[in-house]
Amino acid sequence: MSPKSPEPQENEAAADAWEGYVTLVTGAQPGLLAFVRSLLPREADARDVVQETNLVLWKKRADYDTARPFMPWVCGIAANQTKAYLKKRYRDDWIPFDETLVEQIAEQSLAHAETVEERRRLLKECVQKLPERQRRLVELRYTDGASVKGIASLLGRSVDAISMTLFRARQNLTDCVERLQAGAAE
């Protein structure tokens, strides 16, 4: 007798979970590359390590705890992949390798990555608090990548008016993020 196939809802939930994970991994790529580049001087080496890290991320996808921030987990795996890469490279080239130094650099880079991830989270929260007109312009400019001139043409407003509104929106966002950070530090 064959095993019972999963209910359609279970398949949909699993597909949604994997799709969400793929979205997280995809979104983490710029930060992941920046993190690995902080540990390795050569771009080609960093890209090799990022590829290896992505393979490990895929293999360990079931291990990810969604209650915890994603980027620190990714950077931890990347740090381990970087150490393994350097050990192999230096073993092959007969060059001394200082694992402690790499760990120290990785810790500093991870702390920076966590700070950036927290600021990004706060920024998203602050964007939602902007007045509707400013939020729409910010989304057009920074999410959709529209030019100031293009936005002005689309909305029938002057380039100067759009630039000033965006300037005020950026000021509001900076103030909001700083307020939220100060509140979290208390």
N, C-alpha and C positions, 0 to 999 in steps of 0.2 A: 504494500500500500504506500502510495507516495505521500510525503509530508504535506500538510495543509499550507496552501499558499497564503502570503500575508494579505490582509484586508487592503482594499484600494486606499483607504485613508492612511494606513501605515506607510504605504509606498509613497504617497504624496508628502507626508510629513518627513520621511527620510530624504526625498528629493529636495524638499525645501531646505532641510538642514545642510545638505551637501552644497546646494546652490549658495546658501549663506556663507558657508566656509570658503567656497571658491571666491566669492565677493570679498571676503576678508583678506584672503591671500593676495588677490589681485590688487586690492587697495593698499596693501602693505609693501608692494614692490619698490616704490621710490624710497621709502624709509629704510627698507631692508638693504637696498644697494648703498644708500648713504652710510648706514651702520657698518657694513662690511668694508666700504671704502675707507672708513676711519681706521680700520685695522690693517688694511693691505695697501701698499703704495701703488701697485699696478692695477689699472682698470681691468685688464684681461683676467688677472687673478681674482679680482673681486667678482667679476661676472661668473667665473667658474664656481666660486664658492656659493654665490646666490643660486645657481642652478642646482648644486648639490643640496643646498638648504631647502629649496622648493621640493625636491624629491623626498627629503626627510619629512617636511611638513605634510606632504600627501600621505606618506606611510603612517604618520602619527596623528592623522586627522581625528581619529576616534579618541585620542588622549587629551585633546584640547578641552579645557574647562571653560565653558562659556560665561561663567560667573567672574572670570578673571580677565584683565586687559589682554588683548591679543598681541600687541606689539612687543611687550617685554618677553612673552613666551617665544615669539619668532626670533627676537634678538638673542635669546639664550641658546636656541638651536643654532643660529648663525655663528655665535661665538664658538660653540663646540666644533662646528664644521670648519671654521677658520683655523682653529688650533690643529685639527687633524690635517688640514691642507698644508699648514706651515711645517708640521712635523715631517710629513712625507717629502715636501719640497726640500727642506733643509737636510733631511737624511740622505736624499738623493744627491744633493750638492755638497755634502760634507761641510756644512756651515753650522756653527753653534746656534741653537734655538733656545730662547728664554721664554718658557711658557708663562711664568709669573708676569712678565711685562705685558704679554698679550692679554692676560686676564685683567690686569689693571686698566689697560686701555679699553677693554670690552666693558668693564664696570662703568667707567666714565661715559662711554658712548651710550650704554644702556640707560644710565641716569638721564642723559640728554634726550634720548628717544622717548622716555617716559614723560619728561617735561613737555616735549613737543606734542605728544599724544594727548596729554591733559589740556594743553592750550587749544588744540584742535577741537576737543570736546566742548570746552568753554566757548570757543568761537561759534560753534554750531548753535549752542544755546543762545548766545547773544544775537546771532543773526535772526533768530525767531522773535526776539524782543524788539527788533527795529520797527519803526513805523512802516506801514505797508509800502509806501512809495520808495523809501530807501531800500527796503528788503528786495523789492522787485528789481531795482537798478543793480544792487549788489549781485543778485542771482544772474541777471543778464550779462553783467560784466565779467564776473569771476567764475560762475558755474558754466554758463553757456559760451564764454569766451568772446562775447560781442565787443567790438571796439566802441569807444566813447562816441565817435562820429556816427557809427551805425545805430547806436541806441538813440542818439539825438534825432536821427532821421526817422527811425521807427516810431518814436513818441511825439515827433513834431515839436521838439524843443531845441534850444540852442546848445551847442557843444559846451559853452561856458556854464550853462545852467546844469547840465548833466555832470560836468566835472565838479562843480561846487557841491551838488547833492552827494556825489560819491565821496568827496572829501569829508563832508559832515558825517556820512555813514561810517567811514573808516575811523573817524574820531570817536563816534559813539561806540563802535565795536571795541576799540582800544580801551576806552574808559570802562566799558562793561566787563571785559576780560580781566582787567586790573582789579576792579571791585570784587569780582567773584574769587580771584586768586587771594586777595587780601582777606576776604571772608573765610576762605578755606584754611588760611594760615592761622586764624585766631582760635 
